[in-house]
Amino acid sequence: MKFQFINSFLGGDFSAMDIGITQLATILNKSGKHQASILDFTFHTKHWKKHLHNNIKKFKPDMIGMSCNTLYMQYVKAISKEIKEHYNIPIVVGGYHASIHPEDTISIPDIDFLIVGDGELSLPLLLDVYEKGKDYEKVNGLWYKENGKIKSNSGGCFLKNIDDFPTPNWDLWKDLDKYFYYLGMLYMIGSRGCPYRCTYCDATGIVKAVKGPYYRIRDARSYAKDIASQWEKYEKRGMRLAQIFDQVFTFSPKWVKEFGREYRQQTDVEKHGFSTFARIDNLDKDRLVELGKSGCKLLRVGIEAGSPYIRNNIYKKHISNTQIRKIFKIAKENGIDFTAFYMIGGPAETKVTINQTIKLARELKAARSAFFIYKPFTQEGMQQIIQHGGIVDEKRWAKADNITFDAVVKLKDIGPRRIELMQYKAYLQTFGPRLLKMIMTDKYRYFTNLTTYMTKGLKDGLDYHYLLPYFHIYGYEWVNK
């Protein structure tokens, strides 16, 4: 069978490609039974319907699949509707939102199938069954429609062994070279899930919805070899950084040491650096020294708030300001800088706590400080908002498609617009000095490179709201290379 994966995002953020559908498409192609392709709208959002129809007519898929993210459900619905209005092609969905909210998701009129949990075994089996006789009861974790009724099978789960999966084939993304130009990154992941339960994260929901161990991790040495092989394959095409998406890459000291030792043997770590997520409370001097000599250039850490009460009592991070300051100091001594993530406008926030966040960000002076607007993805997050006197603006929430901008919560003492203005203040006070340094250092070259990046991006159909910050984060100094 021919299977068409669709990257269902139609918004403006172009900062990531979907690792999950890339992995699944690679598995289907390696099976020898099925052929898979990936249709991406990122550089075609202004004429996505035309792009959709051209690709369907060219590839002629027997089935179409999409991964469901809560913020992208408006796009999943729109794309599914467009498909069904013109073609009699079955649509299957999976992903976090589908697994946490299967009944609501399968009830969408244009969706035919839904897979709960990991799809590496269930999706190929669904294609086999569909092709041979539609005995859907054989497919674990499958929800489907039969004679107007919704049916579901038990058995949707998280797979324990993830070492047997093939390396994702990023050549399936037709616009890969454009991603390299604008971002310079290739995405890697060697684990699944997270052992922590922060109140704002979907992990709190999916752990309850799917059976099996949620947190799983690959063999460190094998993973290091995979990343080195991707450098060999893609460096000449514009790859400038390995962007590691493991949620807790530094969780195990032993694993970090094994990874670092193997990675240093496999590649030139000075040329082939990486950035990874980490938590402050699973970083220490030994792990930071190991990371520093193994090519880690940036650690992406969630500071979340300057107020210890907001960070620990509301978000359940259990990390002190003293820990944060200590780890930042040790990391920078080992040549590692940070992308520090903060949230603004969450439950119990006030002008005072938001200003505490801005103050801490200015003190820490991370290479990159990102101030996201809080979105209530979890049931606990919703409850916290109400508990502390806030409400969710339903109209704003219905339109939300990103975590970067657009407040949706009206707090007890501060409204959505004020939250957005305080986000501007945060960027002005943290990024402003860096911007001035760029301009003073590069002078006219700064403006020339910015103009080149912006002009090319607008020509490629990208949103200037994202182009402008991403130039300074990912494109600066690389525009003409």
ZIRA-V844058 format. One record per backbone hydrogen bond with DSSP energy under -0.5 kcal/mol. CO is the residue of the C=O (numbers start at 1). NH is the residue of the N-H. Records with the same first field share a line. If there is no record, write none. Layout:
# ZIRA-V844058
CO=NH ; NH
This chain:
# ZIRA-V844058
1=3 ; 35
2=62 ; 63
3=5 ; 37
4=65
5=39
6=8 ; 67
7=41
12=463
17=19
18=22
19=23
20=24
21=25
22=26 ; 169
23=27
24=28
25=29
26=30
27=31
28=32 ; 34
29=32
35=3
37=5
38=40
39=7
41=44
44=47
45=48
47=51
48=52
49=53
50=54
51=55
52=56
53=57
54=58
55=59
56=60
62=90
63=4
64=92
65=6
66=94
67=69
68=97
69=72 ; 73
70=73
72=75 ; 76
73=77
74=78
75=79
76=80
77=81
78=82
79=83
80=84
81=85
82=86
83=86 ; 87
87=89
90=64
91=112 ; 113
92=66
93=115
94=68
95=99
96=100
97=101
101=105
102=106
103=107
105=108
108=111
112=145
113=93
114=116 ; 143
119=123
121=125
122=126
123=127
124=128
125=129
126=130
127=131
128=132
129=133 ; 134
134=136
135=138
136=139
138=140
139=142
141=116
142=153
143=114
144=151
146=149
149=146
151=144
154=141
156=211
157=118
160=162
162=165
168=170
169=172
170=173
172=38 ; 174
173=176
175=178 ; 179
176=180
177=181
178=182
179=183 ; 184
184=240 ; 241
186=243
188=245
190=218
192=216
198=201
199=381
201=204
202=205 ; 206
203=207
205=209
206=210
211=158
214=216
216=192
219=223
220=224
221=225
222=226
223=227
224=228
225=229
226=230
227=231
228=232
229=233
230=234
231=235
234=237 ; 239
235=238
241=186 ; 243
242=244 ; 275
243=188
244=277
246=249 ; 277
248=251
251=253
252=256
253=257
254=258
255=259
256=260
257=261
258=262
259=263
260=264
261=265
262=266
263=267
267=269
268=271 ; 272
271=273
273=242
274=297 ; 298
275=244
276=300
277=249
278=302
279=282
280=283
284=288
285=289
286=290
287=291
288=292
289=293
290=294
291=294 ; 296
292=295
295=274 ; 297
297=337
298=276 ; 300
299=301 ; 339
300=278
301=303 ; 341
303=305
304=343
306=308
307=311
308=312 ; 313
309=313 ; 314
310=315
311=317
315=199
320=324
321=325
322=326
323=327
324=328
325=329
326=330
327=331
328=332
329=333
330=334
331=334 ; 336
332=335
337=299
338=340 ; 367 ; 368
339=301 ; 341
340=370
341=303 ; 304
342=372
344=374
346=349
350=354
351=355
352=356
353=357
354=358
355=359
356=360
357=361
358=362
359=363
360=364
361=365
368=340 ; 370
370=342 ; 372
372=344 ; 374
374=408
375=377
378=382
379=383
380=384
381=385
382=386
383=387
384=388
385=390
386=389
391=393 ; 410
392=394
393=397
394=398
395=399
396=399 ; 400
397=400
403=373
408=393
409=411
410=391
414=411
415=419
416=420
417=421
418=422
419=423
420=424
421=425
422=426
423=427
424=428
425=429
426=430
427=431 ; 432
428=432
431=435
432=436
433=437
434=438
435=439
436=440
437=441
438=442
439=443
442=445
443=446 ; 447
444=448
445=449
446=450
447=451
448=452
449=453
450=454
451=455
452=456
453=457
454=458
455=459
456=460
457=462
458=461
463=466 ; 467
464=468
465=469
466=470
467=471
468=472
469=473
470=474 ; 475
471=476
475=478 ; 479
478=481
